[in-house]
């Protein structure tokens, strides 16, 4: 997955399903990111970065709008990715 720019217009949230581990970097504006099944929201200003795991479902709102760069991340050598499950 090459780097992609995502433009989030005011009042038009974007849904992003991550096909791999990705880094979301705010290029302009302010982004409010909610991840499905996670109670923590993330707010990114220009230059801030958020790492999202493979299969994460992100709901992104611009405040009022924003431009994001989304790029695939590869785990560092020797790193083990852990999966977590929600309590049922």
Z-matrix of the N, CA and C atoms (Angstrom, degrees):
N
C 1 1.450
C 2 1.529 1 108.09
N 3 1.320 2 116.83 1 109.88
C 4 1.461 3 118.73 2 176.86
C 5 1.526 4 110.16 3 -71.72
N 6 1.319 5 115.27 4 169.73
C 7 1.457 6 121.07 5 178.00
C 8 1.533 7 109.30 6 -64.01
N 9 1.325 8 116.20 7 137.87
C 10 1.470 9 121.35 8 178.96
C 11 1.512 10 109.19 9 -130.78
N 12 1.327 11 116.26 10 145.19
C 13 1.455 12 120.67 11 173.14
C 14 1.521 13 108.72 12 -97.42
N 15 1.318 14 115.95 13 135.47
C 16 1.461 15 122.03 14 178.32
C 17 1.527 16 106.82 15 -120.75
N 18 1.327 17 116.22 16 123.36
C 19 1.458 18 121.58 17 177.76
C 20 1.525 19 107.82 18 -100.90
N 21 1.331 20 116.07 19 123.67
C 22 1.461 21 121.24 20 178.49
C 23 1.533 22 106.62 21 -109.18
N 24 1.314 23 115.67 22 111.44
C 25 1.456 24 121.00 23 -178.16
C 26 1.522 25 110.60 24 -83.09
N 27 1.327 26 117.36 25 152.75
C 28 1.468 27 120.74 26 179.07
C 29 1.536 28 111.27 27 -54.23
N 30 1.328 29 115.73 28 131.06
C 31 1.460 30 121.04 29 178.05
C 32 1.519 31 115.26 30 73.61
N 33 1.341 32 117.75 31 8.21
C 34 1.467 33 121.25 32 -179.44
C 35 1.528 34 109.93 33 -128.53
N 36 1.347 35 117.23 34 78.22
C 37 1.471 36 119.99 35 -178.83
C 38 1.526 37 111.89 36 -60.18
N 39 1.323 38 114.66 37 155.55
C 40 1.463 39 122.30 38 -178.61
C 41 1.518 40 108.63 39 -117.91
N 42 1.330 41 116.34 40 139.45
C 43 1.468 42 122.02 41 174.55
C 44 1.514 43 107.24 42 -106.53
N 45 1.329 44 116.44 43 131.67
C 46 1.454 45 121.90 44 -178.99
C 47 1.518 46 108.93 45 -130.31
N 48 1.340 47 116.60 46 122.50
C 49 1.467 48 121.37 47 174.18
C 50 1.521 49 105.88 48 -103.67
N 51 1.320 50 116.75 49 120.54
C 52 1.461 51 122.14 50 -173.42
C 53 1.527 52 110.92 51 -80.59
N 54 1.332 53 118.13 52 117.48
C 55 1.461 54 120.45 53 178.89
C 56 1.525 55 112.43 54 -75.64
N 57 1.335 56 116.53 55 -14.92
C 58 1.470 57 123.22 56 -179.77
C 59 1.521 58 107.08 57 -152.72
N 60 1.329 59 117.08 58 177.04
C 61 1.462 60 119.68 59 171.94
C 62 1.524 61 106.88 60 -62.20
N 63 1.319 62 117.31 61 130.60
C 64 1.461 63 120.40 62 -177.87
C 65 1.525 64 110.99 63 -132.28
N 66 1.335 65 114.67 64 155.95
C 67 1.455 66 122.41 65 170.89
C 68 1.519 67 106.38 66 -109.39
N 69 1.326 68 115.80 67 130.47
C 70 1.458 69 122.07 68 177.02
C 71 1.522 70 106.39 69 -110.47
N 72 1.325 71 116.87 70 117.84
C 73 1.463 72 122.05 71 -178.51
C 74 1.518 73 108.77 72 -115.69
N 75 1.310 74 116.23 73 132.08
C 76 1.463 75 121.18 74 178.60
C 77 1.530 76 108.23 75 -81.35
N 78 1.323 77 116.09 76 118.78
C 79 1.457 78 122.70 77 -179.29
C 80 1.529 79 110.26 78 -91.50
N 81 1.333 80 116.81 79 -35.95
C 82 1.468 81 121.47 80 -179.83
C 83 1.522 82 109.09 81 -153.93
N 84 1.320 83 116.93 82 148.57
C 85 1.455 84 121.99 83 177.90
C 86 1.517 85 112.27 84 78.93
N 87 1.329 86 114.89 85 -158.43
C 88 1.459 87 122.14 86 179.06
C 89 1.529 88 108.24 87 -130.87
N 90 1.339 89 116.41 88 133.61
C 91 1.464 90 122.04 89 -179.65
C 92 1.519 91 109.84 90 -115.73
N 93 1.322 92 115.52 91 138.42
C 94 1.460 93 122.48 92 174.32
C 95 1.515 94 105.54 93 -112.52
N 96 1.331 95 117.01 94 116.72
C 97 1.468 96 121.80 95 -174.99
C 98 1.523 97 109.91 96 -114.13
N 99 1.326 98 115.07 97 127.12
C 100 1.460 99 122.63 98 173.49
C 101 1.521 100 107.00 99 -114.59
N 102 1.328 101 116.13 100 131.87
C 103 1.464 102 121.02 101 177.76
C 104 1.522 103 108.09 102 -106.47
N 105 1.342 104 116.27 103 131.31
C 106 1.465 105 120.95 104 178.97
C 107 1.526 106 109.61 105 -56.17
N 108 1.316 107 116.52 106 139.14
C 109 1.471 108 124.58 107 178.75
C 110 1.527 109 113.55 108 66.38
N 111 1.318 110 117.23 109 22.87
C 112 1.464 111 121.41 110 177.21
C 113 1.526 112 106.75 111 -134.40
N 114 1.310 113 117.10 112 127.56
C 115 1.465 114 120.51 113 -176.62
C 116 1.528 115 112.81 114 -80.94
N 117 1.316 116 117.05 115 -9.29
C 118 1.472 117 120.21 116 -179.30
C 119 1.524 118 110.42 117 -93.88
N 120 1.313 119 116.41 118 129.25
C 121 1.459 120 121.24 119 172.78
C 122 1.522 121 108.09 120 -97.06
N 123 1.318 122 115.57 121 158.64
C 124 1.455 123 121.66 122 -179.99
C 125 1.522 124 108.14 123 -124.98
N 126 1.324 125 116.73 124 134.35
C 127 1.458 126 121.22 125 174.86
C 128 1.523 127 107.40 126 -115.60
N 129 1.342 128 115.69 127 124.78
C 130 1.462 129 120.97 128 -179.52
C 131 1.520 130 109.94 129 -112.52
N 132 1.322 131 116.71 130 133.28
C 133 1.461 132 122.91 131 170.21
C 134 1.531 133 106.54 132 -103.05
N 135 1.321 134 116.09 133 173.03
C 136 1.456 135 120.51 134 -178.84
C 137 1.524 136 110.67 135 -52.28
N 138 1.354 137 116.20 136 127.62
C 139 1.461 138 122.56 137 179.98
C 140 1.518 139 114.74 138 92.34
N 141 1.349 140 118.14 139 -15.91
C 142 1.466 141 120.99 140 178.69
C 143 1.523 142 110.20 141 -76.01
N 144 1.347 143 114.99 142 155.38
C 145 1.469 144 120.83 143 -176.30
C 146 1.522 145 110.06 144 -134.85
N 147 1.332 146 115.33 145 143.84
C 148 1.465 147 122.16 146 177.75
C 149 1.517 148 107.80 147 -129.47
N 150 1.331 149 116.92 148 133.24
C 151 1.461 150 121.08 149 176.78
C 152 1.513 151 109.03 150 -98.65
N 153 1.319 152 116.24 151 130.48
C 154 1.466 153 122.00 152 -179.79
C 155 1.525 154 109.13 153 -121.89
N 156 1.315 155 115.36 154 138.23
C 157 1.465 156 121.27 155 -177.91
C 158 1.524 157 111.49 156 -77.94
N 159 1.313 158 114.35 157 158.00
C 160 1.467 159 121.34 158 176.40
C 161 1.524 160 109.32 159 -53.94
N 162 1.292 161 115.88 160 139.60
C 163 1.469 162 125.90 161 179.99
C 164 1.527 163 113.44 162 72.47
N 165 1.329 164 117.81 163 4.11
C 166 1.470 165 119.41 164 176.16
C 167 1.526 166 108.45 165 -65.83
N 168 1.326 167 115.41 166 142.98
C 169 1.470 168 121.12 167 176.20
C 170 1.521 169 107.32 168 -108.86
N 171 1.324 170 115.63 169 111.61
C 172 1.450 171 121.36 170 -177.65
C 173 1.526 172 110.44 171 -102.43
N 174 1.316 173 115.71 172 139.70
C 175 1.459 174 122.91 173 173.64
C 176 1.518 175 105.30 174 -117.29
N 177 1.330 176 116.84 175 117.13
C 178 1.457 177 121.26 176 -170.78
C 179 1.519 178 110.61 177 -117.60
N 180 1.334 179 115.54 178 127.04
C 181 1.464 180 122.67 179 174.67
C 182 1.514 181 108.30 180 -115.96
N 183 1.333 182 116.15 181 141.12
C 184 1.456 183 120.69 182 172.44
C 185 1.518 184 108.34 183 -89.81
N 186 1.316 185 115.89 184 148.55
C 187 1.470 186 119.81 185 -179.69
C 188 1.521 187 108.72 186 -124.66
N 189 1.308 188 122.23 187 80.70
C 190 1.458 189 126.08 188 0.05
C 191 1.525 190 112.69 189 -84.14
N 192 1.324 191 118.87 190 -25.81
C 193 1.463 192 122.43 191 177.96
C 194 1.517 193 108.09 192 -143.73
N 195 1.342 194 117.02 193 169.67
C 196 1.463 195 119.69 194 178.90
C 197 1.518 196 110.29 195 -162.51
N 198 1.329 197 114.51 196 164.52
C 199 1.461 198 122.36 197 173.09
C 200 1.516 199 106.32 198 -123.97
N 201 1.329 200 116.50 199 130.63
C 202 1.467 201 122.40 200 -177.48
C 203 1.517 202 110.54 201 -122.80
N 204 1.321 203 115.74 202 146.81
C 205 1.461 204 120.97 203 170.62
C 206 1.520 205 106.49 204 -106.20
N 207 1.329 206 116.37 205 128.40
C 208 1.467 207 121.93 206 179.63
C 209 1.519 208 107.07 207 -116.39
N 210 1.335 209 116.23 208 123.38
C 211 1.462 210 119.84 209 -179.89
C 212 1.519 211 111.44 210 -139.45
N 213 1.305 212 114.73 211 144.17
C 214 1.465 213 121.30 212 -179.15
C 215 1.525 214 110.23 213 -66.00
N 216 1.318 215 115.23 214 141.54
C 217 1.457 216 121.56 215 177.78
C 218 1.522 217 108.70 216 -115.24
N 219 1.305 218 115.84 217 138.62
C 220 1.456 219 120.52 218 174.77
C 221 1.520 220 107.66 219 -106.60
N 222 1.331 221 117.50 220 137.60
C 223 1.465 222 119.34 221 178.41
C 224 1.529 223 110.86 222 -60.09
N 225 1.312 224 116.16 223 144.88
C 226 1.463 225 121.07 224 177.07
C 227 1.528 226 108.97 225 -66.27
N 228 1.334 227 117.79 226 149.48
C 229 1.475 228 120.06 227 178.64
C 230 1.531 229 110.57 228 -55.12
N 231 1.316 230 115.62 229 136.31
C 232 1.460 231 120.82 230 178.85
C 233 1.522 232 114.56 231 84.78
N 234 1.331 233 117.28 232 -6.47
C 235 1.465 234 120.66 233 179.84
C 236 1.526 235 109.66 234 -85.94
N 237 1.302 236 115.84 235 142.16
C 238 1.457 237 121.87 236 177.35
C 239 1.516 238 107.73 237 -114.11
N 240 1.324 239 116.64 238 128.35
C 241 1.456 240 120.23 239 179.28
C 242 1.515 241 108.78 240 -88.52
N 243 1.323 242 116.26 241 127.64
C 244 1.462 243 121.62 242 -178.69
C 245 1.522 244 109.53 243 -101.52
N 246 1.290 245 115.77 244 139.98
C 247 1.459 246 120.83 245 176.16
C 248 1.522 247 107.93 246 -100.56
N 249 1.323 248 115.30 247 145.03
C 250 1.463 249 120.03 248 176.55
C 251 1.509 250 108.77 249 -122.46
N 252 1.295 251 116.00 250 155.60
C 253 1.462 252 121.30 251 177.88
C 254 1.507 253 109.10 252 -122.12
N 255 1.312 254 115.17 253 146.72
C 256 1.453 255 119.94 254 176.54
C 257 1.515 256 109.40 255 -75.81
N 258 1.331 257 116.23 256 145.83
C 259 1.462 258 119.71 257 175.22
C 260 1.517 259 108.49 258 -68.88
N 261 1.283 260 117.32 259 139.84
C 262 1.475 261 120.82 260 -179.20
C 263 1.492 262 110.74 261 -104.20
